[in-house]
Amino acid sequence: MTIIRRIGAVALAAPLAMSFPVLGALPAQAATTSVITPADGAVITSGSQATAKAHFDFAITMQLRVNGPGIGDTFIAEKDFSGDISGTFPITQNGRYTVSLKGKQTGHLYDSNTFTVRIAPAAPTGLSAAVSGGKLVVKWNRGLEDDLTGYALSGSGVKSKSGSLGSLCQGTSCSTTLSLTRSSGSVSVGVRARRSTGTGGSLYSSSSTATASAGGGSGSLPGGSAPSLPSNSSVPSASTPLTPFNNESPVTLPSVQPDGATPGLTYPAPQIATDSPKAQNVAATDRLQWGKSVGIAIVLLIVAAHLGTWTRRLRVAQAGTSSNGMAARLARGGTGRKRVSKARQQIARAEALAKTAPVMSAVAPPASETKPARRPATLGKSSGGVNVRIAKASPAKASPGKASPGKKPKRTHRSK
């Protein structure tokens, strides 16, 4: 069993040992593994991004990367085993860029190309010029390039000037003033943006121009001249309104006669109102109406309060004068809680008296004795006592010899 395990281990280890030098040596020995574009030494003069492309024959994982101003070392794309690999990257600044082909696992550099970006800046936009205080005020928008260094201004009738971004621009707008070299006439100015080449030089954009008129020049209306008044019209006085109905206005209104009307039919002329309508102060009217409404509401509230007080006093007076009224009964009996407490006390007192009171014998004395005694049935207060009735003697149980003939026993009466 041990011999079989050793033979299996050797059989598995041999191919693995042979594969490592093959995988490590093939990419280094491949002649076609290289960066294709951009070509080495190329110069790019336009655009905002570039495309990199490379080819490799065999590798575990190959990466395409770029290093340049403004972007640093940037990853572009990667691919496994073999084939073409490509991707795009931005070029925001001028200068030298390097595209490289590297192995991801080993970090080995297989090929690289270096090229130059030299793109001129765009012409300034939003340019305007105006003469103010003997100087020409120029304004424009700042460019979008990251490596702009400044602007240069020159033109006709003004002195030239150039400056950096810090001296000419604030935020996204730029402005400056130029001295005039002429006191009258038309002046013009051109603005060019300046950008670094990234290799120690500068590039200028095309010029954007604007014109303005200095003081003393005679201006003319564009596209023609101003209309003149009719020669046969007289200038109306200041007190006469310019209306087409007093025959003193240079404006001619169209005829009010409709199309297809009967020829020769005269339509009445429109009448001009002499009295101007009087405007009504709506705000004052609204305030007055609001005040009236508030006053009426207050009066109604006062009247309702007085009526409520009067009816309440009347009800109280009526309840107090009647002895059988609810108010009198409530006043005599107290609150509901007190009434319940009194009733409980009365019930407890009656139960106590009923338990402690002695009960007379139910057997009556002989007839020859004195008449039966009568015990008062009420003990204590009349409102809380109990009524006790004395039992009457039965005639059957009395002695026949002792009974008085012809006499009837007296009936006991219950005390009330």
C-alpha positions in Angstrom: 0.0 0.0 0.0 2.9 2.4 0.8 4.5 1.7 -2.7 1.2 2.6 -4.5 0.9 5.9 -2.6 4.5 6.8 -3.5 4.0 6.0 -7.2 0.8 8.2 -7.2 2.5 11.2 -5.6 5.4 11.0 -8.1 2.9 10.8 -11.0 1.1 14.0 -9.8 4.2 16.0 -8.9 6.0 15.4 -12.2 3.5 17.3 -14.4 3.2 20.1 -11.9 7.0 20.5 -11.7 7.2 20.7 -15.5 4.4 23.2 -15.8 6.0 26.0 -13.8 8.9 26.7 -16.0 6.7 26.5 -19.1 4.2 29.1 -17.7 7.0 31.3 -16.5 9.1 31.2 -19.7 6.5 31.5 -22.5 5.5 35.2 -21.9 9.1 36.3 -21.6 10.1 34.5 -24.8 7.1 35.4 -26.9 8.2 37.8 -29.6 4.8 39.3 -30.3 4.0 40.5 -26.8 4.0 44.3 -27.1 2.1 47.5 -26.9 0.6 48.5 -30.2 -1.0 51.9 -29.7 -0.2 54.7 -29.1 3.0 54.2 -30.9 6.3 55.0 -29.2 7.1 58.7 -29.8 3.7 59.6 -31.2 2.2 63.1 -30.6 -1.5 63.6 -29.9 -2.8 67.1 -30.8 -6.6 66.8 -30.3 -9.2 65.0 -28.2 -9.9 64.5 -24.6 -9.0 60.8 -24.3 -6.8 58.2 -26.0 -7.0 54.5 -26.7 -4.3 52.0 -25.7 -4.0 48.5 -27.3 -1.6 45.6 -26.8 -1.1 41.9 -27.7 0.3 39.0 -25.8 0.7 35.3 -26.7 0.4 33.5 -23.3 0.2 34.5 -19.7 -1.9 33.8 -16.6 -3.2 37.5 -16.4 -1.8 40.5 -18.2 -2.6 44.1 -17.3 -2.6 47.3 -19.5 -1.7 50.5 -17.6 -0.9 54.1 -18.3 1.2 56.7 -16.4 0.9 60.4 -17.2 0.4 64.0 -15.8 -2.9 64.5 -14.0 -3.8 60.8 -13.8 -0.7 59.0 -12.3 -0.4 55.3 -12.7 -3.9 54.2 -13.9 -5.2 50.7 -14.6 -6.8 50.4 -18.1 -7.7 46.7 -18.7 -6.6 43.1 -18.1 -6.9 39.8 -19.8 -6.2 36.1 -19.1 -4.1 33.6 -21.2 -3.6 35.3 -24.6 -5.0 37.7 -27.2 -5.5 41.5 -27.6 -6.2 43.8 -24.7 -7.3 47.5 -25.1 -9.0 50.4 -23.3 -9.4 54.2 -23.1 -8.0 56.7 -20.7 -8.4 60.5 -20.3 -5.8 63.1 -21.3 -6.7 66.2 -19.3 -3.2 67.8 -19.4 -0.4 68.1 -21.9 2.8 66.2 -21.4 4.4 62.7 -21.8 2.4 59.6 -21.2 3.6 55.9 -20.9 1.5 52.9 -21.7 2.9 49.6 -20.3 2.0 45.9 -20.4 2.7 44.1 -17.1 2.1 40.6 -15.7 -0.4 40.8 -12.8 1.0 38.0 -10.7 4.7 38.7 -11.3 4.6 42.5 -11.8 7.1 42.0 -14.7 7.1 44.8 -17.4 6.9 43.2 -20.8 6.6 46.3 -23.1 5.9 50.0 -22.9 5.4 53.0 -25.3 5.9 56.7 -24.5 4.0 59.4 -26.4 3.3 63.1 -26.0 0.1 65.0 -25.7 0.2 68.6 -27.1 -3.3 70.0 -27.4 -3.9 73.7 -27.8 -6.6 75.2 -25.5 -10.0 76.2 -26.8 -10.8 79.8 -27.7 -12.4 81.9 -24.9 -16.2 82.1 -24.9 -18.6 84.7 -23.7 -16.4 87.6 -24.7 -17.7 91.2 -24.4 -16.2 94.6 -24.5 -17.4 98.1 -23.5 -15.8 101.5 -23.0 -16.1 103.0 -19.5 -14.2 105.9 -18.0 -11.7 106.1 -20.8 -10.8 102.4 -20.7 -12.0 99.3 -22.4 -13.6 96.7 -20.0 -13.3 93.1 -21.3 -15.1 90.1 -19.9 -15.0 86.4 -20.9 -15.5 82.8 -19.5 -12.6 80.8 -18.0 -11.6 77.7 -20.1 -12.1 74.1 -18.9 -8.6 72.9 -19.4 -6.8 71.8 -16.2 -3.4 73.1 -17.2 -4.3 76.7 -18.4 -1.7 79.2 -17.4 -3.2 82.5 -18.5 -4.5 84.8 -21.2 -3.1 87.2 -23.7 -5.1 90.3 -24.9 -4.3 92.5 -27.9 -6.3 94.5 -30.5 -6.8 97.7 -32.4 -7.1 101.0 -30.5 -6.1 99.4 -27.2 -2.8 98.4 -25.5 -1.9 94.7 -25.3 -1.9 92.9 -22.0 -1.3 89.4 -20.7 -1.7 87.8 -17.3 -2.1 84.6 -15.3 -5.3 82.9 -14.2 -4.9 84.3 -10.7 -4.7 87.9 -11.8 -7.4 87.8 -14.5 -10.0 85.2 -13.3 -12.2 84.6 -10.3 -14.1 81.4 -10.3 -15.5 80.7 -13.7 -15.3 84.3 -15.1 -12.4 86.5 -16.1 -12.2 90.3 -16.7 -9.7 93.1 -17.1 -9.4 96.7 -18.4 -7.3 97.9 -21.3 -6.0 101.4 -21.9 -7.3 103.1 -25.1 -4.9 104.4 -27.7 -7.5 106.5 -29.5 -10.2 108.9 -28.1 -12.9 108.1 -30.7 -13.9 105.6 -33.2 -14.3 101.8 -33.1 -11.8 99.7 -31.1 -11.5 95.9 -31.0 -9.8 93.4 -28.7 -8.8 89.8 -29.1 -8.4 87.2 -26.3 -6.3 84.0 -26.5 -5.9 81.3 -23.9 -2.4 80.1 -22.9 -1.7 76.4 -22.0 1.4 74.6 -20.9 2.9 71.9 -23.2 4.0 69.9 -20.3 7.6 69.9 -21.6 8.5 73.5 -20.8 6.7 75.4 -23.5 3.3 77.1 -24.1 0.4 76.8 -26.5 -2.1 79.5 -27.5 -5.6 79.1 -28.6 -7.3 80.9 -31.5 -8.4 84.4 -30.8 -11.9 85.5 -29.8 -12.6 89.1 -30.7 -15.1 91.8 -29.6 -15.6 95.5 -30.7 -16.7 98.6 -29.0 -17.1 102.4 -29.8 -15.0 105.0 -28.1 -16.5 108.4 -27.1 -17.2 111.1 -29.8 -18.2 108.7 -32.6 -21.5 109.2 -34.4 -23.7 106.2 -34.3 -26.2 105.3 -37.0 -29.3 103.1 -36.8 -28.8 99.7 -38.2 -30.7 98.8 -41.3 -32.2 102.2 -42.2 -33.2 105.5 -40.8 -35.8 106.8 -38.3 -39.3 107.6 -39.7 -40.1 111.2 -40.2 -43.4 113.0 -39.5 -45.6 114.1 -42.4 -44.8 117.5 -43.8 -48.3 118.9 -43.6 -48.8 118.0 -39.9 -48.3 120.6 -37.2 -46.8 119.9 -33.9 -49.6 119.7 -31.3 -49.4 121.7 -28.1 -48.6 120.1 -24.7 -52.2 120.4 -23.6 -53.6 118.7 -26.6 -53.6 114.9 -26.4 -52.4 112.9 -29.4 -55.5 111.0 -30.3 -56.6 110.0 -33.8 -60.0 111.7 -33.2 -58.9 115.4 -33.1 -57.1 115.2 -36.5 -53.8 116.2 -34.9 -52.1 112.8 -34.6 -49.6 111.5 -37.1 -50.9 108.0 -36.5 -53.6 106.8 -38.9 -56.0 104.2 -37.7 -57.5 101.6 -40.0 -61.1 102.0 -41.1 -63.8 100.6 -38.9 -66.0 99.7 -41.8 -66.2 95.9 -42.1 -65.5 93.9 -45.2 -68.4 93.6 -47.6 -70.3 96.6 -46.2 -72.6 98.7 -48.3 -70.6 101.4 -50.1 -71.5 104.9 -49.0 -72.8 103.8 -45.6 -71.5 106.0 -42.9 -70.9 104.4 -39.5 -71.1 106.5 -36.4 -67.8 107.8 -35.0 -66.8 106.4 -31.6 -67.6 108.7 -28.7 -64.8 109.7 -26.3 -65.8 109.6 -22.7 -65.2 113.0 -21.0 -65.5 111.9 -17.5 -63.0 109.4 -16.3 -64.3 106.5 -14.1 -63.7 106.9 -10.4 -61.8 104.0 -8.9 -63.2 102.6 -5.8 -61.0 101.9 -2.9 -61.6 98.2 -2.6 -59.2 97.8 0.3 -60.9 100.4 2.4 -64.4 99.0 1.7 -63.2 95.5 2.7 -61.8 96.8 6.0 -65.0 98.7 6.8 -67.1 95.6 6.0 -64.9 93.5 8.2 -65.2 96.0 11.1 -69.0 95.9 10.8 -69.0 92.1 10.9 -66.7 92.0 14.0 -68.9 94.6 15.8 -72.1 92.6 15.1 -70.5 89.4 16.3 -69.4 91.1 19.6 -72.9 92.5 20.3 -74.4 89.0 19.7 -72.0 87.4 22.1 -72.8 90.0 24.8 -76.5 89.5 24.4 -76.2 85.7 24.5 -74.1 85.9 27.7 -76.8 88.1 29.4 -79.6 85.8 28.3 -77.8 82.8 29.7 -77.1 84.5 33.1 -80.8 85.6 33.4 -82.2 82.2 32.6 -79.8 80.5 35.0 -80.8 82.9 37.8 -84.5 82.3 37.0 -84.1 78.5 37.2 -82.3 78.8 40.6 -85.0 81.1 42.0 -87.8 78.8 41.0 -86.2 75.7 42.4 -85.5 77.5 45.8 -89.2 78.7 46.3 -90.7 75.2 45.9 -90.3 72.8 48.8 -90.9 69.8 46.6 -88.5 70.9 43.9 -85.4 68.9 43.1 -83.1 71.7 44.3 -84.8 71.7 47.7 -84.6 67.9 48.0 -81.0 68.0 47.1 -80.3 70.7 49.7 -82.1 68.8 52.4 -80.6 65.4 51.6 -77.1 66.5 50.8 -75.0 64.9 48.1 -75.5 61.4 46.9 -72.6 60.0 48.9 -73.9 61.5 52.1 -77.4 60.1 51.5 -76.1 56.6 50.9 -74.0 56.9 54.1 -77.0 57.9 56.2 -79.1 55.1 54.8 -76.4 52.6 55.7 -76.2 53.9 59.2 -79.9 53.6 59.7 -79.9 50.0 58.4 -77.0 49.0 60.7 -78.8 50.6 63.7 -82.1 48.7 63.0 -80.2 45.4 62.7 -78.5 46.0 66.0 -81.7 46.8 67.8 -83.4 43.7 66.3 -80.6 41.5 67.6 -80.5 42.9 71.2 -84.2 43.4 71.9 -85.8 40.7 74.2 -88.8 38.7 72.8 -91.8 38.0 75.1 -93.1 34.5 75.7 -95.7 33.3 73.3 -97.8 31.5 76.1 -100.5 33.7 77.6 -101.2 33.7 81.5 -104.4 32.2 83.0 -107.6 34.0 82.6 -108.0 34.6 86.3 -104.8 36.7 86.3 -104.6 40.2 85.4 -105.0 41.1 81.8 -102.0 40.6 79.7 -99.3 43.2 79.9 -98.5 45.2 76.9 -95.0 46.0 76.1 -94.2 49.0 73.9 -93.2 47.9 70.5 -90.9 50.8 69.7 -87.6 51.2 71.4 -85.3 54.1 70.7 -86.2 56.4 68.0 -89.3 56.0 65.9 -87.4 56.2 62.7 -84.9 53.4 63.5 -86.8 50.9 65.8 -88.7 47.6 65.1 -92.4 46.7 65.8 -92.9 43.6 68.0 -96.4 42.0 68.4 -97.2 40.0 71.6 -98.6 36.5 70.8 -102.2 36.0 72.0 -103.1 33.0 74.2 -104.8 30.1 72.6 -108.3 29.3 74.0 -107.8 25.5 73.8 -104.8 25.6 76.1 -106.5 27.6 78.8 -108.0 25.8 81.9 -111.7 25.3 81.7 -112.2 25.7 85.5 -110.3 29.0 85.7 -111.9 30.6 82.7 -114.5 33.2 83.4 -117.7 32.4 81.6 -119.0 35.0 79.3 -115.8 37.0 79.2 -113.8 37.3 76.1 -110.1 38.1 76.1 -109.2 41.6 75.2 -107.4 42.2 71.9 -104.0 43.8 72.0 -103.5 46.7 69.8 -100.3 47.4 67.9 -98.8 50.7 68.8 -98.3 53.0 66.0 
